[in-house]
């Protein structure tokens, strides 16, 4: 079997795993390749055969050297206690990682719903540094990219951040304030990149500017009730 055939089989397996990981909220899936409320960051070991790809739970502030494959996070980057603490501070979503070389994490259309009970503002931060592209052929089922979208209850994209291809190699940091009205909104993230000798850092964080008690309670019910087994 050729190397290209092996890679093709592995990518197909990854796609199947991605579709299975999103089965908890099928109404949130936009297409067969999307993931509803994705809990796993898929990480490819780039210095070994692609046939040895693994899906590893990712915990905030960990580096690859500190990964413990037996770690059981409530979500892929937070324990249950950390998640509750974030929600109580008004966080809708928070990912803040630093990965060392030989790894290439990716997420395809992770959908994170949140409800706005009163007219409000969402503070969004996206920053990254030392993200690399895979030389020659891509190892991702998506291109190297960092994408963040905020989608209204009417299914309209009211904000979109997108860096694709060699754009991700330029260190970036943005902060935006997005006006939101009452209803159920969606934060959608997609990313894929390679890591080098210097830790590759990625942060995506969204929070209510003035969270109401109803906003916080809704997030707790939504995020804690829909925990998938890893």
C-alpha positions in Angstrom: 0.0 0.0 0.0 1.4 3.4 -1.0 2.0 6.3 1.5 -0.8 8.3 -0.3 -3.2 5.4 0.2 -2.3 5.2 3.9 -2.8 8.9 4.3 -6.2 8.7 2.5 -7.4 5.9 4.8 -6.3 7.8 7.9 -8.1 11.0 6.8 -11.2 9.0 6.2 -11.0 7.6 9.7 -10.5 11.0 11.2 -13.5 12.3 9.3 -15.6 9.5 10.7 -14.4 10.2 14.2 -15.2 13.9 13.8 -18.7 13.2 12.7 -19.3 10.8 15.6 -18.0 13.4 18.2 -20.7 15.8 17.1 -23.7 13.4 17.5 -24.8 14.9 20.8 -26.5 17.9 19.1 -27.4 16.8 15.6 -29.6 19.9 15.1 -26.4 22.0 15.3 -24.6 20.2 12.5 -24.4 22.3 9.3 -22.9 19.6 7.1 -21.5 16.1 7.3 -18.1 17.5 8.1 -19.2 19.9 10.9 -19.0 19.1 14.6 -21.7 20.3 17.0 -20.1 21.4 20.3 -16.8 19.7 19.6 -15.1 18.5 22.8 -12.0 17.0 21.2 -9.2 18.8 19.5 -7.8 16.4 17.0 -4.0 16.3 17.1 -1.8 14.7 14.5 1.8 13.7 15.3 3.7 15.2 12.4 7.0 13.5 13.0 5.6 9.9 12.8 3.6 7.9 10.3 0.2 9.4 9.7 -1.2 6.0 10.5 -0.5 6.6 14.2 -2.8 9.7 14.5 -4.4 10.1 17.8 -7.2 12.2 19.3 -6.1 13.7 22.6 -8.1 15.7 25.2 -6.5 19.1 25.5 -6.3 20.9 28.8 -5.7 24.7 29.1 -2.2 25.8 29.9 -0.8 22.3 29.1 2.0 21.8 26.6 2.6 18.6 24.6 5.4 17.6 27.0 2.9 17.7 29.9 0.0 15.8 28.2 -1.4 12.9 30.1 -3.5 10.6 27.8 -5.5 9.5 30.8 -6.6 13.0 31.6 -10.4 13.3 31.8 -11.4 16.9 31.2 -15.1 17.9 31.3 -14.5 19.6 28.0 -11.4 19.2 25.9 -9.6 22.0 27.6 -11.2 22.5 31.0 -12.2 20.4 34.0 -15.8 20.7 35.2 -14.8 23.1 38.0 -12.8 25.3 35.6 -15.7 25.4 33.1 -18.2 26.5 35.8 -15.8 29.2 37.0 -15.4 30.5 33.4 -19.2 30.6 32.9 -19.7 32.4 36.2 -17.3 35.1 34.9 -19.3 35.4 31.8 -17.2 33.3 29.4 -19.1 31.8 26.5 -16.0 30.0 25.3 -12.3 30.0 26.2 -9.4 28.2 24.6 -5.9 29.2 25.5 -3.1 26.7 24.5 0.6 26.5 23.9 1.8 23.4 22.0 5.3 22.3 21.2 6.6 20.8 18.0 5.5 17.5 16.4 1.8 18.3 16.8 -0.8 19.7 14.5 -4.2 20.3 16.2 -7.3 20.9 14.2 -11.1 21.4 14.8 -13.7 21.6 12.0 -16.6 23.8 12.6 -17.0 23.5 16.4 -20.4 25.1 17.2 -20.8 26.6 20.7 -24.4 28.0 21.3 -25.1 30.8 23.8 -28.3 32.6 24.7 -28.7 36.4 25.0 -31.6 37.2 27.4 -31.2 41.0 27.1 -29.4 43.2 24.5 -25.7 42.9 25.2 -22.2 43.0 23.9 -19.9 40.0 23.3 -16.2 40.7 23.8 -14.2 38.5 21.5 -10.4 37.9 21.5 -8.4 36.0 18.9 -4.6 35.8 19.1 -2.0 33.4 17.9 1.8 33.2 17.5 4.3 30.8 16.0 1.7 28.9 13.9 3.2 27.1 11.0 2.1 25.5 7.7 3.0 22.0 6.8 5.6 22.0 4.0 4.6 20.4 0.7 1.2 18.7 1.2 -1.4 19.5 3.8 -2.0 16.9 6.5 -5.4 18.4 7.4 -8.9 17.6 6.1 -9.1 21.4 6.2 -6.5 23.9 5.0 -4.2 25.6 7.6 -6.5 28.2 9.1 -8.0 30.1 12.0 -11.6 31.0 11.7 -14.1 32.4 14.2 -17.7 33.3 13.4 -20.6 34.8 15.4 -23.9 33.7 14.0 -27.2 35.3 14.9 -30.5 33.6 15.8 -31.5 34.2 12.1 -28.5 32.2 11.0 -26.7 35.2 9.7 -23.0 35.7 10.2 -22.7 39.0 11.9 -18.9 38.7 12.5 -16.2 36.7 10.8 -12.5 36.4 11.5 -10.5 34.4 9.0 -6.8 33.7 8.4 -6.0 31.0 5.9 -2.8 29.5 4.5 0.4 31.5 5.0 -1.7 34.3 6.8 -1.5 32.1 9.9 2.3 32.4 10.1 1.9 36.1 10.9 1.4 36.6 14.6 -2.0 38.2 15.2 -4.0 39.6 18.1 -7.4 41.2 17.7 -10.2 42.3 20.1 -13.7 43.0 19.0 -17.0 44.0 20.5 -20.0 42.5 18.9 -23.5 43.8 19.6 -26.0 40.9 20.2 -29.8 40.9 20.7 -32.1 38.5 22.5 -32.1 34.9 21.2 -29.9 31.9 20.7 -26.6 32.7 19.0 -23.7 30.5 17.9 -19.9 30.9 18.1 -18.3 28.7 15.4 -14.6 28.0 15.4 -12.3 26.1 12.9 -8.6 25.9 13.0 -5.6 23.8 11.9 -1.9 24.5 12.1 1.5 22.9 12.7 3.9 23.5 15.6 7.6 24.1 15.5 10.5 24.4 17.9 8.9 27.5 19.6 5.5 26.7 21.3 2.6 27.6 19.0 0.1 29.6 21.0 -3.6 30.0 20.2 -6.2 31.9 22.2 -9.9 32.2 21.3 -12.1 33.7 24.0 -15.7 35.1 23.9 -17.5 36.6 26.9 -20.6 38.6 27.7 -19.7 42.2 28.6 -22.4 42.2 31.2 -23.7 38.7 31.8 -27.2 38.4 33.3 -28.1 35.6 35.8 -30.3 34.1 33.1 -27.3 34.1 30.6 -25.1 32.3 33.1 -27.8 29.7 34.1 -28.5 29.0 30.5 -24.9 28.3 29.7 -24.5 26.1 32.8 -27.5 24.0 31.7 -26.4 23.8 28.1 -22.7 23.1 28.6 -23.0 20.7 31.6 -26.0 18.8 30.3 -24.4 18.1 26.9 -21.1 16.7 28.0 -20.0 13.8 25.8 -17.9 10.9 26.9 -14.3 11.2 25.7 
